[in-house]
């Protein structure tokens, strides 16, 4: 392609690109060295998808979600999951109003725009089931009456690795409702030194006070509509299908990815392209989000787990066997 030919976008993505850069800069004032996590969370917001953040305590999972919510001018609520948490503690319940002699619905903390669920895998299955409907359909039903969530509605959930005491394995059906699972590791030595310097220079100033609001809920809904119009060629749609189909007949995989994974992969690749100022998807956009979309949707066979194989290794193997469309 002649580099002198100016690129003409079908969609006006200038406002979206500018605001996402501002969002990244605001979060990066406090969170050091987690560029991929921040970028994927932005992609999820533009895709109208929920995010599961996994990592050991103390690596800024909760802080990043709170900072992201602070930078967005919408309602925010935080729910701390514990073993004794009940479904009504999340979605709310009907309470008898003596003055009106009738039952009145008392909405729970899930009625918000950005919902942070801290340590989601510390609550038992009964409580997890309360999230199924609201995460998938953006509504809840109490006593045969449905309540619709206000847009945007995004869930950020954090969890500790399963080998930590007091944690439960999330049901596969619930995991499938998360767009991404982002695995977060320890920072590099250089980044940890910057974290100490940043903390030292902040003195008594709180982290949340450093972040300014840069986007409204209405803008997010508008950008979500814009992202849906990003173009993706047939060859790239086939590429996505090849990847997900391969997870269903791979000899190392017990449970493969569903068609929902294909849809999520396509939609998040569109958002990734839009963030980078393009109104069309490239193979690189797809490859950037393959692991976050797939790694919580597939399960290895017991034999491969005993051999010490990881889901990440198997995904790499699958991607390496499929020709990249050009």
C-alpha positions as MATLAB code, in Angstrom:
seq = 'XXXXXXXXXXXXXXXXXXXXXXXXXXXXXXXXXXXXXXXXXXXXXXXXXXXXXXXXXXXXXXXXXXXXXXXXXXXXXXXXXXXXXXXXXXXXXXXXXXXXXXXXXXXXXXXXXXXXXXXXXXXXXXXXXXXXXXXXXXXXXXXXXXXXXXXXXXXXXXXXXXXXXXXXXXXXXXXXXXXXXXXXXXXXXXXXXXXXXXXXXXXXXXXXXXXXXXXXXXXXXXXXXXXXXXXXXXXXXXXXXXXXXXXXXXXXXXXXXXXXXXXXXXXXXXXXXXXXXXXXXXXXXXXXXXXXXXXXXXXXXXXXXXXXXXXXXXXXXXXXXXXXXX';
ca = [
       0.000    0.000    0.000;
       1.231    3.476   -0.882;
       1.923    5.222    2.433;
       1.315    8.613    0.755;
      -2.366    7.821    0.212;
      -4.327    9.319    3.151;
      -6.508    6.903    5.103;
     -10.179    7.882    5.013;
     -12.304    6.368    7.784;
     -15.985    5.662    7.181;
     -16.720    6.379   10.837;
     -15.742    9.435   12.831;
     -13.699    7.845   15.609;
     -11.768   10.955   16.622;
     -13.796   11.676   19.772;
     -13.719    8.032   20.837;
      -9.944    7.790   20.339;
      -9.291   11.060   22.189;
     -11.404   10.110   25.199;
      -9.984    6.588   25.497;
      -6.470    8.076   25.513;
      -7.571   10.482   28.271;
      -9.059    7.562   30.235;
      -5.835    5.586   29.954;
      -3.812    8.607   31.048;
      -6.049    9.225   34.057;
      -5.793    5.627   35.284;
      -2.028    5.563   34.612;
      -1.552    8.429   37.072;
      -2.002    5.847   39.820;
      -1.732    2.370   38.278;
       1.790    1.692   37.035;
       2.760   -0.961   34.502;
      -0.668   -2.483   33.791;
      -1.222   -1.028   30.318;
      -2.757   -4.225   28.884;
      -5.237   -4.558   31.756;
      -6.371   -0.935   31.379;
      -6.687   -1.269   27.599;
      -8.715   -4.484   27.847;
     -11.037   -2.920   30.424;
     -11.662   -0.030   28.024;
     -12.358   -2.508   25.220;
     -14.862   -4.273   27.489;
     -16.653   -1.007   28.280;
     -16.974   -0.218   24.559;
     -18.170   -3.770   23.893;
     -20.746   -3.613   26.714;
     -19.056   -6.602   28.320;
     -18.201   -7.700   31.857;
     -14.644   -8.303   33.072;
     -13.162  -10.836   35.495;
      -9.818   -9.740   36.988;
      -7.757  -12.555   38.503;
      -4.579  -12.242   40.516;
      -3.082  -12.453   43.973;
      -4.013   -9.773   46.521;
      -2.229   -6.448   46.359;
      -1.705   -5.984   42.614;
      -4.278   -3.205   42.094;
      -7.234   -5.224   40.753;
      -9.805   -3.478   42.931;
      -8.035   -0.134   42.751;
      -8.010   -0.144   38.936;
     -11.728   -0.924   38.779;
     -12.468    1.889   41.265;
     -10.308    4.338   39.313;
     -12.015    3.372   36.047;
     -15.404    3.996   37.666;
     -14.169    7.330   39.055;
     -13.146    8.466   35.551;
     -16.644    7.694   34.243;
     -19.395   10.078   35.285;
     -21.986    7.411   36.160;
     -23.349    5.619   39.215;
     -20.920    3.211   40.888;
     -21.382    0.563   43.558;
     -19.081   -1.955   45.187;
     -20.165   -5.322   46.566;
     -17.822   -7.308   48.790;
     -18.568  -11.010   48.326;
     -18.414  -13.160   51.457;
     -19.453  -16.759   52.231;
     -22.594  -15.570   54.076;
     -23.811  -13.158   51.362;
     -27.398  -13.797   50.268;
     -28.927  -13.167   46.781;
     -31.219  -10.480   48.251;
     -28.129   -8.625   49.485;
     -27.209   -8.108   45.822;
     -30.418   -7.641   43.862;
     -32.677   -6.290   46.602;
     -35.973   -7.462   48.061;
     -39.605   -6.494   48.558;
     -40.289   -4.830   51.911;
     -43.740   -4.183   53.335;
     -44.469   -0.441   53.503;
     -46.778    0.191   56.451;
     -47.755    3.683   55.307;
     -48.930    2.383   51.921;
     -50.046   -1.061   53.143;
     -48.213   -2.623   50.228;
     -44.897   -4.224   49.360;
     -42.230   -1.897   48.016;
     -39.091   -3.011   46.163;
     -35.870   -1.988   47.874;
     -33.202   -2.081   45.147;
     -29.871   -3.715   45.951;
     -26.375   -2.417   45.083;
     -26.420   -4.129   41.679;
     -28.669   -1.276   40.502;
     -25.855    0.897   39.223;
     -23.904    1.585   36.024;
     -20.484    0.313   37.052;
     -20.624   -2.520   39.589;
     -17.439   -3.734   41.278;
     -17.750   -7.208   42.791;
     -14.769   -7.777   45.012;
     -13.521  -11.354   45.522;
     -16.402  -12.860   43.570;
     -15.217  -16.420   44.178;
     -15.649  -16.182   47.959;
     -19.440  -16.505   47.751;
     -21.235  -19.860   47.268;
     -23.208  -20.930   44.193;
     -26.602  -19.739   45.488;
     -25.349  -16.165   45.598;
     -23.569  -16.476   42.244;
     -26.866  -17.518   40.655;
     -28.319  -14.108   41.530;
     -25.958  -12.585   38.965;
     -26.923  -14.808   36.013;
     -29.922  -12.868   34.769;
     -28.592   -9.378   35.421;
     -25.244  -10.053   33.701;
     -26.808  -11.582   30.608;
     -30.087   -9.710   30.172;
     -29.393   -6.483   32.091;
     -32.490   -7.032   34.195;
     -33.573   -8.809   37.371;
     -36.842  -10.468   38.260;
     -38.250  -10.368   41.792;
     -41.673  -11.886   42.545;
     -42.523  -12.088   38.817;
     -41.735   -8.413   38.238;
     -38.788   -7.405   36.049;
     -36.549   -4.395   36.639;
     -34.375   -3.124   33.779;
     -30.828   -1.893   34.400;
     -29.929    1.591   33.267;
     -27.348    1.766   30.445;
     -24.433    1.406   30.567;
     -24.272   -1.602   32.875;
     -20.818   -3.146   33.335;
     -19.622   -5.595   35.992;
     -15.973   -5.625   37.047;
     -15.292   -8.640   39.256;
     -12.069   -9.539   41.022;
     -11.032  -12.970   42.201;
      -8.068  -14.625   43.837;
      -6.551  -17.750   42.276;
      -8.460  -20.887   43.178;
      -5.626  -22.357   45.192;
      -6.153  -19.641   47.817;
      -8.126  -20.747   50.871;
     -11.796  -19.856   51.147;
     -12.514  -19.615   47.416;
     -15.070  -21.406   45.236;
     -14.885  -22.336   41.574;
     -17.304  -20.207   39.568;
     -19.889  -22.136   37.507;
     -19.082  -22.463   33.795;
     -22.372  -20.764   32.891;
     -21.393  -17.722   34.932;
     -17.848  -17.590   33.576;
     -19.291  -17.593   30.058;
     -21.069  -14.328   30.825;
     -17.779  -12.498   31.275;
     -16.375  -10.997   28.101;
     -12.791  -11.147   29.387;
     -10.813  -12.864   32.061;
      -7.679  -10.815   32.628;
      -4.894  -12.552   34.517;
      -2.692  -10.037   36.321;
       0.828  -10.833   37.460;
       3.376   -9.088   39.633;
       4.925   -5.859   38.313;
       8.471   -5.741   36.998;
      11.263   -4.441   39.246;
      11.279   -1.122   37.374;
       7.506   -0.721   37.666;
       7.552   -1.566   41.373;
      10.179    1.107   41.937;
       7.884    3.596   40.138;
       4.993    2.464   42.348;
       7.029    3.270   45.465;
       8.059    6.661   44.065;
       4.472    7.455   43.097;
       3.235    6.508   46.571;
       5.996    8.527   48.237;
       5.255   11.681   46.219;
       1.503   11.421   46.790;
       1.998   11.942   50.554;
      -1.472   12.086   52.134;
      -3.368   12.498   48.847;
      -5.726    9.608   48.104;
      -5.421    7.678   44.844;
      -8.998    8.368   43.763;
      -8.476   12.125   44.162;
      -5.887   12.087   41.374;
      -8.343   10.859   38.742;
     -10.717   13.215   36.929;
     -13.987   12.344   35.226;
     -13.484   12.328   31.451;
     -16.523   10.542   30.005;
     -20.245   10.305   30.703;
     -22.542    7.312   30.626;
     -24.348    8.787   27.616;
     -21.061    9.004   25.712;
     -20.289    5.379   26.496;
     -23.642    4.256   25.100;
     -23.010    6.355   21.976;
     -19.524    4.872   21.530;
     -20.891    1.342   21.993;
     -23.251    1.952   19.076;
     -20.380    3.356   17.006;
     -18.181    0.314   17.693;
     -20.870   -2.042   16.397;
     -20.489   -0.393   12.975;
     -16.777   -1.168   12.692;
     -16.225   -3.339    9.609;
     -14.921   -6.914    9.754;
     -14.210   -8.885    6.582;
     -15.574  -12.357    5.934;
     -12.085  -13.883    6.044;
     -11.608  -12.555    9.585;
     -14.997  -13.839   10.707;
     -13.986  -17.268    9.366;
     -10.663  -16.943   11.215;
     -12.539  -16.409   14.492;
     -14.782  -19.411   13.827;
     -11.752  -21.588   13.047;
     -10.194  -20.691   16.382;
     -13.288  -21.402   18.474;
     -14.110  -24.563   16.528;
     -10.590  -25.853   17.098;
     -11.137  -25.629   20.865;
     -13.998  -28.118   20.532;
     -12.009  -30.895   18.885;
      -8.564  -30.420   20.409;
      -7.264  -33.532   22.176;
      -6.109  -31.510   25.190;
      -9.443  -29.791   25.781;
     -12.368  -31.271   27.671;
     -14.743  -28.307   27.282;
     -14.475  -26.037   24.248;
     -15.645  -22.493   23.587;
     -19.273  -21.756   22.696;
     -20.579  -19.567   19.830;
     -20.860  -16.797   22.427;
     -17.050  -16.792   22.498;
     -16.992  -16.185   18.739;
     -19.424  -13.272   19.070;
     -17.451  -11.774   21.952;
     -14.186  -12.175   20.036;
     -15.589  -10.365   17.006;
     -17.164   -7.536   18.999;
     -14.130   -6.924   21.208;
     -11.849   -6.944   18.147;
     -14.052   -4.174   16.726;
     -13.619   -2.151   19.921;
      -9.862   -2.750   19.886;
      -9.734   -1.428   16.315;
     -11.842    1.615   17.230;
      -9.573    2.500   20.157;
      -6.700    2.507   17.688;
      -8.565    4.833   15.335;
      -9.600    2.281   12.699;
     -13.086    1.492   11.433;
     -12.037   -1.984   10.301;
     -10.696   -5.051   12.094;
      -7.246   -6.505   11.393;
      -5.875   -9.938   12.365;
      -3.767   -8.197   15.027;
      -6.926   -6.901   16.705;
      -8.248  -10.454   16.958;
      -4.975  -11.894   18.212;
      -4.821   -9.212   20.926;
      -8.051  -10.421   22.549;
      -8.012  -14.195   21.893;
      -6.675  -15.217   25.310;
      -8.806  -12.877   27.437;
     -11.901  -14.146   25.608;
     -11.048  -17.862   25.649;
      -9.027  -18.690   28.749;
     -12.024  -18.882   31.125;
     -14.243  -20.699   28.613;
     -12.220  -23.835   27.982;
     -11.198  -26.651   30.296;
      -8.287  -29.014   29.860;
      -8.605  -32.766   30.104;
      -7.478  -34.229   33.457;
      -4.523  -35.895   31.711;
      -3.194  -32.600   30.370;
      -3.673  -30.912   33.746;
      -1.605  -33.680   35.361;
       1.075  -33.111   32.742;
       1.258  -29.498   33.854;
      -0.124  -28.010   30.647;
      -1.748  -24.581   30.902;
      -4.739  -23.213   29.054;
      -2.527  -20.397   27.780;
      -0.150  -22.937   26.192;
      -3.007  -24.739   24.470;
      -4.460  -21.508   23.101;
      -1.027  -20.607   21.721;
      -0.877  -24.041   20.093;
      -4.314  -23.614   18.507;
      -3.546  -20.147   17.152;
      -0.222  -21.321   15.707;
      -1.942  -24.024   13.631;
      -4.378  -21.650   11.881;
      -3.281  -19.487    8.975;
      -3.694  -15.783    9.568;
      -5.781  -14.142    6.794;
      -4.085  -11.299    4.932;
];
